[in-house]
């Protein structure tokens, strides 16, 4: 991963780097690796993530087909 520092503006470069790391899921993975996760907890977490992904995909499909109104930004 690479971030360009323009005009010696390190603060802005750090913000951009943090945003990129967040988008890639690196921060979440680092946090997860800090402590041991029991296999049962891992299964439960992965199952919950899969359910959230499936619901999001179904919501997007319904929105594309015009069955629901998009939530949009507030």
PyMOL CGO cylinders between C-alpha atoms (Angstrom):
from pymol import cmd
from pymol.cgo import CYLINDER

trace = [
    CYLINDER, 0.00, 0.00, 0.00, 1.34, 3.40, -0.88, 0.3, 1, 1, 1, 1, 1, 1,
    CYLINDER, 1.34, 3.40, -0.88, 0.39, 6.95, 0.09, 0.3, 1, 1, 1, 1, 1, 1,
    CYLINDER, 0.39, 6.95, 0.09, 1.92, 10.05, -1.42, 0.3, 1, 1, 1, 1, 1, 1,
    CYLINDER, 1.92, 10.05, -1.42, 2.89, 12.91, 0.88, 0.3, 1, 1, 1, 1, 1, 1,
    CYLINDER, 2.89, 12.91, 0.88, 2.24, 16.22, -0.83, 0.3, 1, 1, 1, 1, 1, 1,
    CYLINDER, 2.24, 16.22, -0.83, 3.76, 19.52, 0.31, 0.3, 1, 1, 1, 1, 1, 1,
    CYLINDER, 3.76, 19.52, 0.31, 5.15, 17.85, 3.46, 0.3, 1, 1, 1, 1, 1, 1,
    CYLINDER, 5.15, 17.85, 3.46, 1.57, 17.42, 4.69, 0.3, 1, 1, 1, 1, 1, 1,
    CYLINDER, 1.57, 17.42, 4.69, 2.11, 14.29, 6.80, 0.3, 1, 1, 1, 1, 1, 1,
    CYLINDER, 2.11, 14.29, 6.80, -1.18, 14.63, 8.72, 0.3, 1, 1, 1, 1, 1, 1,
    CYLINDER, -1.18, 14.63, 8.72, -3.22, 14.41, 5.53, 0.3, 1, 1, 1, 1, 1, 1,
    CYLINDER, -3.22, 14.41, 5.53, -1.14, 11.44, 4.33, 0.3, 1, 1, 1, 1, 1, 1,
    CYLINDER, -1.14, 11.44, 4.33, -1.77, 9.63, 7.64, 0.3, 1, 1, 1, 1, 1, 1,
    CYLINDER, -1.77, 9.63, 7.64, -5.53, 10.24, 7.30, 0.3, 1, 1, 1, 1, 1, 1,
    CYLINDER, -5.53, 10.24, 7.30, -5.48, 8.83, 3.77, 0.3, 1, 1, 1, 1, 1, 1,
    CYLINDER, -5.48, 8.83, 3.77, -3.47, 5.80, 4.93, 0.3, 1, 1, 1, 1, 1, 1,
    CYLINDER, -3.47, 5.80, 4.93, -5.88, 5.09, 7.79, 0.3, 1, 1, 1, 1, 1, 1,
    CYLINDER, -5.88, 5.09, 7.79, -8.83, 5.31, 5.41, 0.3, 1, 1, 1, 1, 1, 1,
    CYLINDER, -8.83, 5.31, 5.41, -7.16, 2.87, 2.99, 0.3, 1, 1, 1, 1, 1, 1,
    CYLINDER, -7.16, 2.87, 2.99, -6.33, 0.44, 5.81, 0.3, 1, 1, 1, 1, 1, 1,
    CYLINDER, -6.33, 0.44, 5.81, -9.91, 0.61, 7.06, 0.3, 1, 1, 1, 1, 1, 1,
    CYLINDER, -9.91, 0.61, 7.06, -11.31, -0.03, 3.59, 0.3, 1, 1, 1, 1, 1, 1,
    CYLINDER, -11.31, -0.03, 3.59, -9.07, -3.08, 3.11, 0.3, 1, 1, 1, 1, 1, 1,
    CYLINDER, -9.07, -3.08, 3.11, -10.00, -4.53, 6.50, 0.3, 1, 1, 1, 1, 1, 1,
    CYLINDER, -10.00, -4.53, 6.50, -6.42, -4.52, 7.78, 0.3, 1, 1, 1, 1, 1, 1,
    CYLINDER, -6.42, -4.52, 7.78, -7.29, -2.77, 11.04, 0.3, 1, 1, 1, 1, 1, 1,
    CYLINDER, -7.29, -2.77, 11.04, -10.06, -5.26, 11.81, 0.3, 1, 1, 1, 1, 1, 1,
    CYLINDER, -10.06, -5.26, 11.81, -7.72, -8.18, 11.14, 0.3, 1, 1, 1, 1, 1, 1,
    CYLINDER, -7.72, -8.18, 11.14, -5.00, -6.69, 13.35, 0.3, 1, 1, 1, 1, 1, 1,
    CYLINDER, -5.00, -6.69, 13.35, -7.50, -6.28, 16.17, 0.3, 1, 1, 1, 1, 1, 1,
    CYLINDER, -7.50, -6.28, 16.17, -8.72, -9.85, 15.73, 0.3, 1, 1, 1, 1, 1, 1,
    CYLINDER, -8.72, -9.85, 15.73, -5.19, -11.26, 15.86, 0.3, 1, 1, 1, 1, 1, 1,
    CYLINDER, -5.19, -11.26, 15.86, -4.36, -9.46, 19.12, 0.3, 1, 1, 1, 1, 1, 1,
    CYLINDER, -4.36, -9.46, 19.12, -6.14, -12.09, 21.22, 0.3, 1, 1, 1, 1, 1, 1,
    CYLINDER, -6.14, -12.09, 21.22, -7.01, -15.74, 20.70, 0.3, 1, 1, 1, 1, 1, 1,
    CYLINDER, -7.01, -15.74, 20.70, -10.48, -16.40, 19.36, 0.3, 1, 1, 1, 1, 1, 1,
    CYLINDER, -10.48, -16.40, 19.36, -12.11, -19.68, 20.32, 0.3, 1, 1, 1, 1, 1, 1,
    CYLINDER, -12.11, -19.68, 20.32, -13.21, -21.81, 17.34, 0.3, 1, 1, 1, 1, 1, 1,
    CYLINDER, -13.21, -21.81, 17.34, -16.85, -21.60, 18.47, 0.3, 1, 1, 1, 1, 1, 1,
    CYLINDER, -16.85, -21.60, 18.47, -16.62, -17.77, 18.63, 0.3, 1, 1, 1, 1, 1, 1,
    CYLINDER, -16.62, -17.77, 18.63, -14.97, -17.70, 15.20, 0.3, 1, 1, 1, 1, 1, 1,
    CYLINDER, -14.97, -17.70, 15.20, -17.77, -19.83, 13.70, 0.3, 1, 1, 1, 1, 1, 1,
    CYLINDER, -17.77, -19.83, 13.70, -20.43, -17.60, 15.26, 0.3, 1, 1, 1, 1, 1, 1,
    CYLINDER, -20.43, -17.60, 15.26, -18.72, -14.42, 14.02, 0.3, 1, 1, 1, 1, 1, 1,
    CYLINDER, -18.72, -14.42, 14.02, -18.26, -15.78, 10.49, 0.3, 1, 1, 1, 1, 1, 1,
    CYLINDER, -18.26, -15.78, 10.49, -21.87, -16.98, 10.39, 0.3, 1, 1, 1, 1, 1, 1,
    CYLINDER, -21.87, -16.98, 10.39, -23.08, -13.52, 11.47, 0.3, 1, 1, 1, 1, 1, 1,
    CYLINDER, -23.08, -13.52, 11.47, -20.91, -11.86, 8.82, 0.3, 1, 1, 1, 1, 1, 1,
    CYLINDER, -20.91, -11.86, 8.82, -22.29, -14.21, 6.16, 0.3, 1, 1, 1, 1, 1, 1,
    CYLINDER, -22.29, -14.21, 6.16, -25.87, -13.41, 7.20, 0.3, 1, 1, 1, 1, 1, 1,
    CYLINDER, -25.87, -13.41, 7.20, -25.13, -9.65, 7.04, 0.3, 1, 1, 1, 1, 1, 1,
    CYLINDER, -25.13, -9.65, 7.04, -23.58, -10.03, 3.58, 0.3, 1, 1, 1, 1, 1, 1,
    CYLINDER, -23.58, -10.03, 3.58, -26.57, -12.05, 2.34, 0.3, 1, 1, 1, 1, 1, 1,
    CYLINDER, -26.57, -12.05, 2.34, -29.06, -9.50, 3.70, 0.3, 1, 1, 1, 1, 1, 1,
    CYLINDER, -29.06, -9.50, 3.70, -27.11, -6.64, 2.12, 0.3, 1, 1, 1, 1, 1, 1,
    CYLINDER, -27.11, -6.64, 2.12, -27.01, -8.44, -1.25, 0.3, 1, 1, 1, 1, 1, 1,
    CYLINDER, -27.01, -8.44, -1.25, -30.76, -9.15, -1.06, 0.3, 1, 1, 1, 1, 1, 1,
    CYLINDER, -30.76, -9.15, -1.06, -31.45, -5.51, -0.17, 0.3, 1, 1, 1, 1, 1, 1,
    CYLINDER, -31.45, -5.51, -0.17, -29.37, -4.27, -3.10, 0.3, 1, 1, 1, 1, 1, 1,
    CYLINDER, -29.37, -4.27, -3.10, -31.07, -6.71, -5.49, 0.3, 1, 1, 1, 1, 1, 1,
    CYLINDER, -31.07, -6.71, -5.49, -34.54, -5.65, -4.32, 0.3, 1, 1, 1, 1, 1, 1,
    CYLINDER, -34.54, -5.65, -4.32, -33.57, -2.00, -4.70, 0.3, 1, 1, 1, 1, 1, 1,
    CYLINDER, -33.57, -2.00, -4.70, -32.24, -2.58, -8.22, 0.3, 1, 1, 1, 1, 1, 1,
    CYLINDER, -32.24, -2.58, -8.22, -35.46, -4.36, -9.21, 0.3, 1, 1, 1, 1, 1, 1,
    CYLINDER, -35.46, -4.36, -9.21, -37.53, -1.51, -7.82, 0.3, 1, 1, 1, 1, 1, 1,
    CYLINDER, -37.53, -1.51, -7.82, -39.18, -3.52, -5.06, 0.3, 1, 1, 1, 1, 1, 1,
    CYLINDER, -39.18, -3.52, -5.06, -37.97, -1.23, -2.30, 0.3, 1, 1, 1, 1, 1, 1,
    CYLINDER, -37.97, -1.23, -2.30, -37.00, 2.40, -2.02, 0.3, 1, 1, 1, 1, 1, 1,
    CYLINDER, -37.00, 2.40, -2.02, -33.32, 3.02, -1.40, 0.3, 1, 1, 1, 1, 1, 1,
    CYLINDER, -33.32, 3.02, -1.40, -32.36, 4.39, 1.99, 0.3, 1, 1, 1, 1, 1, 1,
    CYLINDER, -32.36, 4.39, 1.99, -29.94, 6.92, 0.56, 0.3, 1, 1, 1, 1, 1, 1,
    CYLINDER, -29.94, 6.92, 0.56, -27.79, 9.27, 2.60, 0.3, 1, 1, 1, 1, 1, 1,
    CYLINDER, -27.79, 9.27, 2.60, -29.19, 11.34, 5.39, 0.3, 1, 1, 1, 1, 1, 1,
]
cmd.load_cgo(trace, "trace")
